[in-house]
Amino acid sequence: MADLSAFPITERWTPEDPSKLQLFSFPTPNGIKVAIMLEETGLPYEAHRVTLSDDDVKSDAFLSLSPNNKIPAIIDPDGPDGTPVGLFESGAILLYLGEKTGRFLGESPSDRAHVTQWLMWQMGGLGPMLGQLGFFVKFAGSKIEDPRPRQRYVDEAKRLLSVADGALDGRDWIAGPYSVADMAIAPWLNALDFYGAREIVGWHDFLNLQPYLDRFFAREAVQRGKNIPPREG
Ligand SMILES: N[C@@H](CCC(=O)N[C@@H](CS)C(=O)NCC(=O)O)C(=O)O
């Protein structure tokens, strides 16, 4: 039986079976990427709900694994050198799980380079920009009277959507084969609905995006992973 006692987070979010991979997360776009990958690969895991409240993400227990105070984070009891490994940052976790299982990183070296490219595009562009758009459209930023910050993110979101729309022209998945890049990008595109921002970014002008989301959410593993861990309970 694996011993995870070296990870202080396990004192608060306690593994039932420490031989399984431990996921610490919440069902946001960044969180569900990892749950979807775990469901797609079939790796045995346990999910622990870490809410976005300071009591959770800024607790000493959580910071001991994720010093950036953000979900998701994992502990893999069966790390690459045979000892447990802890990781935060969803993109790094997706690459790690892809390498561990040999899946969803692309078949050829060229595919893999493109999968990495699109994953980085999501991590450095789509996620942060749409997150800011959400702040200015749905959350506290919507009370700011100066229209310029909001417009800046509306314009940037439109630009990014046009990039994704172009890449999806004539193909089902963003980098060729279905990959971790899709698991990272599609949940963020879907977040525009949650933000109530589809109209202002002209979602329906991008003809390839809704069919892409429909394909993504038709996958059984995505249907399961999108609610892991459950928001309440
Ligand atoms: N770059 C990080 C971003 C993660 C992130 O932004 N997580 C949000 C939820 S989607 C969070 O934990 N927010 C809590 C906080 O900022 O206090 C990743 O991809 O893992």
The ligand as an SDF file (V2000), in Angstrom:
LIG
                    3D

 20 19  0  0  0  0  0  0  0  0999 V2000
   -2.8730   27.8610  -14.6660 N   0  0  0  0  0  0  0  0  0  0  0  0
   -3.6430   27.1640  -13.6810 C   0  0  0  0  0  0  0  0  0  0  0  0
   -4.9100   27.9460  -13.4080 C   0  0  0  0  0  0  0  0  0  0  0  0
   -5.8180   27.2200  -12.4720 C   0  0  0  0  0  0  0  0  0  0  0  0
   -6.9660   28.1100  -12.0200 C   0  0  0  0  0  0  0  0  0  0  0  0
   -7.1130   29.2620  -12.4490 O   0  0  0  0  0  0  0  0  0  0  0  0
   -7.7720   27.5740  -11.1060 N   0  0  0  0  0  0  0  0  0  0  0  0
   -8.8690   28.3510  -10.5540 C   0  0  0  0  0  0  0  0  0  0  0  0
  -10.1950   27.6740  -10.8260 C   0  0  0  0  0  0  0  0  0  0  0  0
  -10.4590   27.4670  -12.5620 S   0  0  0  0  0  0  0  0  0  0  0  0
   -8.6840   28.4560   -9.0360 C   0  0  0  0  0  0  0  0  0  0  0  0
   -8.2830   27.5140   -8.4190 O   0  0  0  0  0  0  0  0  0  0  0  0
   -8.9830   29.6150   -8.4590 N   0  0  0  0  0  0  0  0  0  0  0  0
   -8.9120   29.8270   -7.0380 C   0  0  0  0  0  0  0  0  0  0  0  0
   -8.2570   31.1370   -6.6600 C   0  0  0  0  0  0  0  0  0  0  0  0
   -7.6880   31.7880   -7.5380 O   0  0  0  0  0  0  0  0  0  0  0  0
   -8.3320   31.5030   -5.4970 O   0  0  0  0  0  0  0  0  0  0  0  0
   -3.9740   25.7610  -14.1940 C   0  0  0  0  0  0  0  0  0  0  0  0
   -4.2650   25.6390  -15.3910 O   0  0  0  0  0  0  0  0  0  0  0  0
   -3.9540   24.8060  -13.4040 O   0  0  0  0  0  0  0  0  0  0  0  0
  1  2  1  0
  2  3  1  0
  2 18  1  0
  3  4  1  0
  4  5  1  0
  5  6  2  0
  5  7  1  0
  7  8  1  0
  8  9  1  0
  8 11  1  0
  9 10  1  0
 11 12  2  0
 11 13  1  0
 13 14  1  0
 14 15  1  0
 15 16  2  0
 15 17  1  0
 18 19  2  0
 18 20  1  0
M  END
$$$$
